[in-house]
Amino acid sequence: MENIYNKLVRDNIPNIIKDNGETPITRILSENEYKKELLKKLLEECHELIAAKTSFQILEEAADVFEVLKVISQLEGENINTVMELANQKRLKKGSFTKKIFLEKTIKNIQEK
């Protein structure tokens, strides 16, 4: 029986599959494919985070998102510390999300002449 995945997986997954008595069929991605698949993996992990129910599941999926972000930053010639610094700068400029503000709409103010 075959299971088709066609997705980027963590480095140790082929060995885990072998240990489970299956044969993984893999290939090494080109740089362009790798970047595309990393972004798809980020989206996949974000969907899994949204679907998580328990506190542990939420934290586990957040860790997966974090791991993908670390690799993306490395691919861009930086490291996760650069991403963290950019996040700090944005937090200082625009704030965080701790106040639970939900923007419903804006209304353009008409200035009187």
N, C-alpha and C positions, 0 to 999 in steps of 0.2 A: 504494500500500500504506500502511495506517495502523498506527502503533504507539501504543497507549494507555498513558499513564503515570499521569495523575491524581495528581501529587505536587508538592510544593514543590521548586523548583530554584533554583540560584544565579542571581544577577541577569544574568550574561552568557550563560547557556545559550541563550536564544532567538536571540541573534546567532550563536552558534557553530552552531546548527542551520541557520540561514539560510546561513551560509558553507559548509555541507556540502550545499547544494542542496535542503534540505527546507523546508517551511513549518510553523513552530510555531503551534499554536492555544493561546492563553493567556488568562488573566483575572487580575485583581487580587483578592486575597482580602479579606474583611472582617476586622476585628480578631479576632473570635472564631474564624473559620476559620484565620487566620494562626497564632494561638496553638496551636490543635489540630494544625495541619500541622507546626509547628516541633517539637512533641513527637513526632509520628510520624517526622519526619526524624531526630531524635535517636536514636530506636529503630533506624531503618534504618541509620544510620551506626554504631551500636554493633554491630549484627549483622555489618556489613561488617568492622569491626575484629576481631571474634571469628573471622571466616573468613580473615583475612589470613594469609599464610604467611611471606613474607620480612620481614626487618627493615624494609626500605623501605616495603613495603605496610602494615605495622603502624603505622609513624610517619605515613604519609600518611593512613590512616584515623583515627588519633588526632587529626591536624590537622583533619579534617572534623568530628569530635566537638567539638573545641575551638571551631571556628567557629560551630557551632550553639549551643553554650553561651554564647558571646559575644553572639549575637543574642537569645537568651532573656533574658539578664541585662539587655540594653538595653530589651527589651519590658517588663520589670518595673521600669523606671525606674532601673536601676543600671548598672554596667559590670562587666567581667570582673574588675577589681581587687577588687570586693566579693566575688565568688565565691571568688577566691584567698584573701582575708582569712578568709572563713568556713572554707575548707579548712584554713588554718593553725591557726585556733582549734580545729577538730575534731582535727587532728593532735596538738596540744598536749594536749588532753583525753583522746583515745582512742587516740592513736598513729597509725601509718601502716600499710602492708601489707608492709613490708620484711622482717619476720621470718618470713614464709611460714606463719603460724599458720592451721591449718585446724580449726575447731571442729566436732567430730563430734556431741557431745551434752552435755547438762548433767544432773546428778542432784541433786534437791532433798535437802538435808541435813535430817534430822529431829532437832530439838533435844530432848534428854532433860530431864525435869522433875524 
